[in-house]
């Protein structure tokens, strides 16, 4: 053995040496041949063209010897394919290798290797639909390469190729580099290996191998394709995908696959992949996946198997999953059976793959949009093209869902298992948080907290039987346990259902959504949805037995019955009627009849027991209710207010407040499908009830009787009560045609007493009305369906016979007289009332009241007097217009303010424009004056225009403020008054009177004209005081002060005082302006008075006048005054003497009674002026007067003594003898004149009678002494 081995080594060495020698000789010969290559260039081209099958063009060539053998190199070469226009490859270098052994053995140049380096290739799809490389059809290149067969192998190597690929659909061009491509052709086999260096937007690299071979001559080629990729950028590859594929926006992948293909059909395939974060158009979340897929196909069919498959998404990763699909086919290739299985499927993730599957299948998937998880799925289909398809399916479902369609319901959250085949099946339900979409029947999805049960079905020759002995459903609204058996006959006849169910409902309001809209008449469905407001059903049962086509079993062919007990429920049986609050109600549905006879309810606060409720036929549902209710008038009013009864009363029942016990019956017929055709009858009986209308406080009490109301009629039965403390009778009836805006009228007849009226409307009325009178009233309720409905209205009319009205004129009325009163009160809104009426023929009003936080209050109105119509006030407050015969301000002010200090009548007045025939103000009576009154921000503005007063008076709203009451007058004549006006000022507290400012261009007391006046009265703690009063006339002026103060020592509690001085420069003119007979002619007069009286300023103050008056007249003359010729200046009784003296002293006074001075002092006590020193000093005689002048009575009780001066002689009739009375007279005379009386030179006169016609008679010293005593002139009463 050792020797044999040694010999073999020697032989191999010899052979190797021989080979080396031969190679050396060949190399030497090849080097000798190289310099002559250009001479054989054409022969070489022809040989190269034949060797590689393409025409070779080049600019230079070279030859070299490589280890594998000789090699020809062509530079700047082009390879052209004959017959292909423009088809050429350009390369920097093309090398052709010659097989050495064939060259040595056969002395033939046989190509065994072709190398093309540094070329650029364009790949695109031509207009003819064929792929082209450098404009050469790809199949032409492939066939040329495949048919170039030789005895040996040929290897074509491409290096550093720049490939430009143009996508056929979008025209996008992609460039990449083929680093190496090796194609080896052998007699029976072709191998291609390549590595592509991808651009960054495509990924890292791609390597591929393609092998084709045939095992039998003329047999089809068997091709094997294998590709391995790493780090593919899926977004970059998106343009290369079919146009139907979605655009990939992100993701990377590693993919390896191999395919075995025979002819044009793949036979085996294996794919391994790992895709990461792929996002494409139409997907919501990025996807990833990994696994291995295997595919096999043969004549019997095909099979696809996946192992370790895993899909990844934001929802999580699948567990390692396996699935398989297998199809069987016949000899014609027709699919005859199909089977599939999967250990796990997540349908939510599969939905993200929809953009990658054909749109037909994607549309079907989206139609149902399935989701959830499927486990342990098996599916087997056989006899696919026969009439009796055989199937077998099993799966486990978790949180499965699919959408509802027009034919099939939808669901979500289903968990359970399914097994089914042609003979039957079984469905196990074990779900929580499940939803059913029964869109064909229910508007809302049904949410179930729990669904448990088993459904089994079996198929036999008679049909299909579906049954379950316990299906339990539960959610927050209801729970049920049902057993069901459904027979589906094979002959197509009606299914037969046998169902028993026990159920409960926790919330009726929520359960409304479970009503099957498509199975209930639409009108009844809408009614049921609105009727079931709230409540619960602790227990309910349903029984159904019979053929479905016989339902509702009118002829007794089956059973359909529902029994339910409603608790604490609210039923809204009509939008027109108040909801029924059910305490307990037993409800029965028997076929098509719904009824209840055992129930307890509260309806708007009224108790109802065992009302008869029925819908006789649910196919034409008419609800009938026959109920008796007890409650109060208040609760019945609430019921009526929320029912059609309210429309009968015009919707104003909310303004009617009632109380007291009552009961009522209601019979209602309510066609649910024809709701406007409802009818009802109700009868309300009151027992000692009370009724009050909001805004009109006096109630009707002791209300008894009955009222019957239907949709078309209303009536009262023995309805009576008390109003204002007196009995009334009430009748109710429909309004007649004369009241088109009204529906119901309540007629009331009764009588009213002054005590009852004052008790209802305020004690203040007790002072102004007295007696009893009959009246007729009515309450009118508007018609709600009228085009012009009236307001809720109360009207009253009475002749006021038997009732006296003790209000100031012009409202005064005596008891036995009649004066027609009529008025209406219109309740326009909840916060507005208007009243209009008339009293007699000359007084009308139109008033409006509003309701605020404090209650009802007067807002605006018009009071019209004198027969004119009362219009509508445009602004707030009371507006007074027209004309009245008499108005006494003091009387109206006395009632004008509320006794409690609230808002009174005077405060309501906004404006007035009234013609007053007799206006009585503060003891003055003004005749025929127009008064215009308006309001400013702080004062009343009164404009007065008439013969006695013209000007403006500003009166503060509040006398307690610091505002001043001002009079700015052109004329102010205080005419005085007759009757009771003098008392006007007594009741007024001077501390409540504001400060006064009086200015008048012409001021007078009656016919005593004082000229211009300017006076300012200021407020003091005790009243009013004027420190300066000034009047001025052309002949005289007055300056002084005055006051009106509180004085507790006075019986009236107050006192008025005046201190002033009158000075005149024309006595006769002054007396004429003061409306007295002049009697005295002179130019110097001064009167000073300091007087006061108890009470305030008033017409009759003279009777209480106290104080002192001093008079002084300068040089002048007494004129003779005719008795009755005019009013005399009462204090100056001396002017009554000249006529008498002219008779008795003719010789002395023949030249007129001249005087040097007249002086006097008067003491005033209770309206009487007493003087002891009224004297006249003249050149002819001196006159002294003593006694009393009655200022109130306007009369005299005085005596005068006349003494002639030296040289003058008195008549004998005047002489007296000495005596005590003469001594007294002499004493008084000497006190007056400050000189002794001339003996035998005096005459006495008695002055008596009225001021207008004084009586002057001769008397004696005794009368003079009496007058002196009356005036307390003598000391010690002598």
PANU-278220 format. One record per residue (C-alpha): x, y negated, z negated. Coordinates in steps of 0.2 Angstrom, whole numbers, plus 5000, padded with zeros to 4 digits. Layout:
XYZ;...
//
This chain:
500050005000;501449884996;502349915012;500649885022;500449725013;502249675017;501949705036;500349605037;501249455029;502649465042;501349485056;500449325050;502049235049;502549275067;500849225073;500949065064;502649025072;501949065089;500548945086;501648805080;502748835096;501248825107;500548675099;502248585100;502348635119;500548565121;500948405112;502448385123;501448405138;500048295132;501348155129;502048175146;500248165153;499848005143;500747875154;499847935169;498047915162;497647755172;497947855188;496647985183;495347855176;493947895188;494148085185;494148055167;492547955168;491748085178;492248225165;491648115150;489948085159;489748265161;490448305144;489248195134;487748185146;487847995147;488847875158;490347795150;491047625154;492547555146;493847425147;495347525140;495747695135;497047795126;497347975121;498048055105;498348215098;497448255082;497548405071;495948465079;496648445096;496848315110;495648165109;495248025122;494847855115;493847725125;493847545120;492447415122;491447555129;489647565134;488547725135;487247715148;485847845151;485447865169;483747825174;483347715159;483347535164;484347435152;484647575141;486447565134;487447575119;488947465116;490347515104;492047455100;492647635102;492047795108;493147945105;492948115114;493848265106;494348425117;494248595109;496048655109;495648845109;494548825124;495848725132;497248855129;496249005132;495148945147;496148805153;494548695153;494148525145;492748575133;492148425122;491848485104;491748305096;491048135100;491347985089;490547815091;491147675080;490547495077;488947485087;487347395085;485647485089;483947415091;482447525086;480647475091;479047535097;478747495116;477147435124;476847615130;476747665112;478447765112;479847735100;481347665109;483147655104;484147525114;482547525125;482747715128;481347825123;481747925108;481048085115;482148065130;483648055119;483148205109;482748315123;484348265132;485348305116;484448465114;484548535131;486448495133;486848675128;488648745128;489548895122;490248815107;489648675096;489748485099;489748365085;489248185088;489748065074;489147885073;490047765060;489647595055;488147565065;487147405063;485347455065;483947325069;482247395066;480647305072;479047345063;477747385077;476247305069;476847145060;478447115070;479547105055;481347145058;482447245045;484347265047;485247405038;486947495041;487147675045;488847715037;488947895044;487847995055;488348175060;487448275073;488048455077;487348545091;487548735092;486848855104;485348905093;485448765080;485448575078;486048495061;485948305058;486648225042;486648045038;486847915024;486047745026;486747595016;485147505012;485047315011;484647244993;482847214997;482647405001;483647484988;485247574985;485447724998;484547855008;485348015013;484448135025;484748305033;483748385048;484048555054;483248645068;483448825074;482548965082;482749145077;482049225093;482349165111;481049055118;480149045101;479648875094;480948775084;480948785065;481348615058;481948585040;481848405034;482648345018;482748165011;483548104995;483347924990;483847824975;483347654968;482147614982;481347444981;479547484985;479147304989;480447295003;479747465011;478047395011;478147325029;478547495035;476947575029;475447595040;474447445041;473047535032;474147545017;474047415004;475447285002;476647344988;477247194978;478447274965;479147444959;480647554961;480747744965;481847894967;481048014980;481748184986;480748294998;480948435010;479848505023;479848655034;478948625051;478548755064;478048675081;477048525075;476348595059;477148585042;477248755034;478048725017;478448565008;479248514991;479248334984;480048274968;479748094964;479947964950;479047804954;479147654941;478047504939;477247504956;476047364959;475047344975;473647234981;471947294974;472747364958;472547284941;473947364932;475647434937;475847614939;477147744938;477247934940;478448084941;478248264945;478448404958;477248444972;477348604982;476348644998;476148805007;475148845023;474949005032;473549085044;472449125029;472448945022;473348825012;473848784994;474448624985;475248644968;475848514956;476848544940;477448434927;476448294935;476348134924;475547974928;476047814919;475047654917;474847514904;473447634896;474847764893;475647914900;474748074905;475248234897;476248354907;474948404920;474748544932;473448554946;473148654961;472048654976;471848794988;470848815004;470448975014;470048975032;469549095046;470349145062;469748985070;470548875056;468848835049;468848795030;467748935022;468148915004;468948784992;469548794974;470348674963;470948654945;471748524934;472348534916;472048344914;471448194924;471148014918;469947934930;470347764925;472147784931;471547864947;470547714951;472147614953;472547734967;471047684978;472047564989;473047714995;471647835000;470547815015;469147685013;467747805016;468247905000;468747744991;466947674994;466147834987;467347824972;466847644969;465047674971;465147784955;466647704948;467047854937;468147844921;468647944906;469648104904;469348274912;470248424905;470248604910;469348574926;469048724937;468048714953;467648854966;466648834982;466248984993;465249015009;465448825013;464548845030;463148965024;461448925018;461848995001;463348904995;464148984980;464948874967;465648884950;466248734940;466848704922;467548554914;467848464897;467348274897;467948144885;467247964886;466647994904;465647864913;465047834930;463947694938;462047714941;461447714959;459747704966;459547894964;460547934949;460647864932;462347804925;463147834908;464747794898;465547864883;464948044887;465948184878;465548364880;465748514892;464948584907;464848754915;463748784930;463548904944;462148954956;461249054943;461148924929;462248824918;462548744901;462848574895;463548534878;463348354872;464448294858;464548104861;464747954850;464647774856;463747824872;462847724884;461447774897;461147664912;459347704917;459147554929;457747634938;456647634922;457447524909;458147344912;459447364898;460747494895;460347614880;461747624868;461847784857;462847794842;462747984843;462048104855;462048294851;461248444859;461348584871;460448594887;460248764896;459548804913;459248964923;458748994941;457649144946;456449174960;455049074952;456148914950;457248834938;456848824919;457748684909;457648694890;458348634874;457748664856;458648514849;459248354857;459648224844;459948044848;460347904836;460747724837;460547564826;458747544833;458047724833;458347904830;457448054837;457548244837;456648324852;456348504860;455948514878;455548644891;455448584909;454848704923;455348664941;454348784952;455148864967;453648834978;453848644976;452348614965;452248494951;453548514937;452748564920;453448474904;453248534886;453948404874;453848384856;454848244847;454948164830;455747994830;455847834820;456247654824;457147534813;456847374823;455347364834;456047194841;457547284847;456647434853;455747334866;457147364878;456747544879;455147524887;455147604905;454747454916;454547554932;453347674923;452147544916;451047424925;452047254926;450747154916;450547284903;452447294902;452647114899;451347114886;452147254876;453847174877;453047014870;451947104857;453247204848;454147064839;454847144823;454547294811;454947474809;454147644812;454747764798;453947914807;453247944824;452848094834;452648124853;451748274860;451748304879;451148464887;450548484905;450948464924;451648304928;450548274942;449048294931;449548154919;448648064910;447548214909;445848124911;445048294913;445848374898;447248474909;448548424896;449048334880;449848174878;449848094861;450847974851;450647944832;451647804824;451547724807;452147534808;452747454793;453247274790;452947234808;452547074817;451447094833;451146954845;449547014854;449346854863;450346694865;448646604862;448446674845;449546684829;450646834826;449946974815;451047014800;450747204798;451047274781;450447444787;449647504803;449247684810;449447674829;448747814840;448947834859;447847974865;448147994884;447647824890;446847754874;447747654861;446847614845;447047584826;445747594812;446847604797;447847454794;448247314782;448947144789;449146954785;448646844800;449246664797;449046684778;447346774779;447146954773;446447084785;446047264781;445547404793;445247294808;444647394823;446047374837;445847464853;446447464871;445147584879;446147624895;447947574896;447847574915;446647424914;447147364897;445847254888;446347224870;444847214858;444947164840;443547164827;444147094810;443547024794;444846904785;444846824768;445946674763;445746494760;445246354771;447046304773;447546474779;446046484791;446546314798;448346374801;447546524810;446446404820;447846284824;448846414832;447446494842;446246434856;445146364843;446346224842;446046174860;444146154856;444646024843;445845944855;447446004846;447045894831;446746024818;448545984811;447845814805;446445904795;446945954778;445846074769;445846184754;444646304745;444146484747;443446544763;443246694775;443046724793;442646854806;443446874823;442946964838;444146954852;444047024870;445747004878;446047074896;447947094896;448047084915;446846944916;447246834901;446246684906;444646784905;444746814886;443246784875;443046764856;441846734843;442346684825;441246634810;442046534796;441146524779;441746394766;441446394747;441746234738;443046174750;443946004752;444245924769;445345764772;446045694788;447845634788;447845444788;446045434781;446245474762;444445494756;444045684756;442445774759;442245884744;441046024739;441046084757;439946234759;439146324774;439646414789;440346364806;440246474822;441446454836;441646534853;442546484868;441046384875;440046334860;440146274841;438746254828;438546234810;437446324798;436846234782;438446134781;438446004767;439645924755;440045764746;440945604752;441345454742;440445544727;438845554737;437945704746;438145714765;437545834778;438645884793;438145954810;439346014823;439046024841;439846014858;440045834865;438845784878;439145714895;439145534888;440745584879;441745654894;443445644884;442845744869;442445924865;441645934848;440745804838;440445814819;438845714814;438845654796;437345564787;437545504769;437545354758;438945254750;438945164734;440145014729;440845124715;441145264727;441945154739;443045064727;443645224719;444145294736;444945134743;445545034728;444844944713;445044784722;443444824732;442444834716;442644644714;441944604732;440644734735;439144794725;437644904729;437145054739;436945074758;436545214770;437745254785;438045374799;439745434804;440445554817;442145634819;442545664838;443845794843;444545764860;444445884875;446145954878;445746004896;445145834901;446045724913;445845574901;445545654884;445045534870;445945524853;445345604837;444045474832;443045434816;441645314819;440445234806;438945124808;437845044794;436644894792;437444864775;435644844768;435744854749;437544814748;438244634744;439944574749;440644444738;442044394749;442444214753;441544134768;441244184782;441144364775;439944334761;438344444762;436944454749;436244614744;434444604753;435144544769;435644664783;437244634793;437744764806;439444854803;440144974815;441945024818;443045174824;444645244818;445745324832;447045444827;448145424843;449745514837;450345594821;451145424816;449845294824;448045254820;447045114828;445345044822;444144934831;442444864825;441344724822;440344644808;438744554813;438944464830;440344344826;441744454819;442744584828;444444664825;445644774833;447044854821;448444974822;449345074808;450945174808;451645304797;453345284790;454345364775;453245274763;451545324771;450345234781;450545044784;449744914794;450744874810;449744744821;448044694825;446844554830;445444474820;444244374831;442944264824;441544164833;440944294844;442444314855;443244484860;444644554849;446044594861;447644684858;449144614848;450744614858;451844594842;451744654824;450644584811;448844514810;448344394823;446844284819;445944194833;444244114837;443243994826;442444004809;441243884800;442043884784;443743944776;444243914758;446143944756;446043954737;444744094738;445744194751;447344174742;446544234726;446244404735;447644384748;449044464737;449144634730;448844624711;450344744708;451444634718;451344734734;450944674751;449344594753;448244524766;449144354767;450744454770;450044544785;449644384795;450844354810;449944214818;448244124819;447444004831;445743964823;444543814824;443843794806;442343684804;442543664785;444343694779;444443694760;446243674754;446843634736;445243544732;445143454749;443843484762;444443454780;443243454794;443443514811;445243564812;446243684822;447443784813;448943864822;449943984812;451544074816;453044154807;454844104808;456244204800;455844134783;454244024783;452544014789;452343884802;450643804801;450143674814;448543574809;447643454821;446043364816;445343204811;446043204794;447743294796;448943304810;450643384808;451643544803;451743634786;453143754783;452643874769;453944004763;453544184763;454144204745;453744064733;455044144721;456444094733;457343934735;456443884751;455543714751;453743704756;453743554768;452443444775;452943344790;451343244795;450843114806;449243094797;448743164780;447043114773;446543204757;444643194759;444143274742;442843394741;441143444734;440643594724;441943714717;443443654726;444043554711;444443714702;445643774716;447243724707;446843784690;447243964692;448943934700;450543944689;451643794694;453143894691;452644004706;452443854717;453943824728;454843654729;453843524740;454343404752;452943284758;453143154772;451743074781;451642924792;449842894786;449342954769;447642934760;446542994746;444843004755;444642824761;446042754750;447442734762;449242724754;450142714770;451742804773;452242934759;453943014755;453943134740;455143274734;454543394721;455943504714;455743664704;456143664685;455943804672;454243734667;453543694684;453743554697;454343384695;454543234707;455843104701;455342994715;453742964724;453642824736;452142754747;452242604757;450842504766;450942324774;450142244758;450742354744;451842494739;451942634725;453442704717;453442834703;453643004697;452543154694;452543324687;451543484686;452143594671;451743734660;451143664643;450543794630;449743664619;448443634633;446843744634;447343784653;449143814648;449743674660;449743484662;449943364676;450643194674;451043034684;452042884680;451942754694;451942564698;450842484712;451442314718;450442214730;450742054740;449042034747;447742084734;446242074746;447042184759;447642304746;445942324739;445242354756;446542484760;446042564743;444242564749;443642434735;442842274736;444142144736;443342034722;445041954719;445941844731;447841824727;449541884732;450241954716;449642114709;450542244698;449742404691;450742524680;450042684675;450642824664;449342964664;449143154663;447743284662;447543464657;447743584672;448543564689;448143444703;446343454706;444843344712;444043334695;445643284685;444843114681;443743194668;445243254658;446343104661;447343034647;448642894646;448842714648;448642584663;449242404663;448642284675;449342104680;448641984693;449541824697;448741664702;447141694712;445241674713;443841784709;442641804724;440841834721;440342014724;438642064729;437942214720;437942374730;439042294743;440442414741;441442514728;442242404715;443942424707;443242504692;444542444679;444242264685;442542244678;442942054678;442542044696;440742084692;440641914682;440841774695;439041794702;438241784684;439441644679;439041554695;437241544688;437741494671;439241384674;438741304690;439441134685;441041224679;441341344693;440741234708;442441244715;442641434713;443241534699;445141514699;446241594688;448041584683;448241764677;447341924674;448142054662;447542204653;447942364645;446842524646;447042674635;446342834644;445542974634;444643114643;444243014658;443742854649;444742694650;444642584634;445242404634;445442274620;446342144630;445742134648;445841944650;445741814663;446541644661;445941504672;445941314672;444041314669;443841454657;444541604649;443741774649;444041914638;443342094641;443242244628;442442414629;442442564639;442542604658;442042784662;443242834676;442343004678;440542934676;441042774685;440042664673;440342524660;440042494642;440942334640;440642154633;441441994639;441741834630;441941674641;442641514633;442741354642;444341254641;444341074635;443240954644;442041084650;440341114643;439541284641;437641304643;436541304628;436041484631;437741534628;437941454611;437941554595;437941524577;439241574565;439141744557;440241904554;440041964572;440641784578;442141804566;442541974574;442341894592;443441754587;444741864580;444841974596;444841824607;446241744597;447241914599;446941914618;447341734622;448541704608;447541544603;445941494593;444241504601;443441334604;442041304593;440341304601;441241344618;440941524621;439641634629;439441824628;438941944641;438542134641;439242234656;438342394659;437842514673;438742594687;440342524695;439342504712;437942404704;438542334687;437242244676;437942084668;436742004655;436941874642;437141944625;437841894608;439341914597;438542074589;438642164606;440442104608;440842174591;440042344596;441042354612;442642304602;442242444590;441942564604;443742524610;444442524593;444942344595;444742294577;445942344563;445342464550;443742494561;442942324557;
//
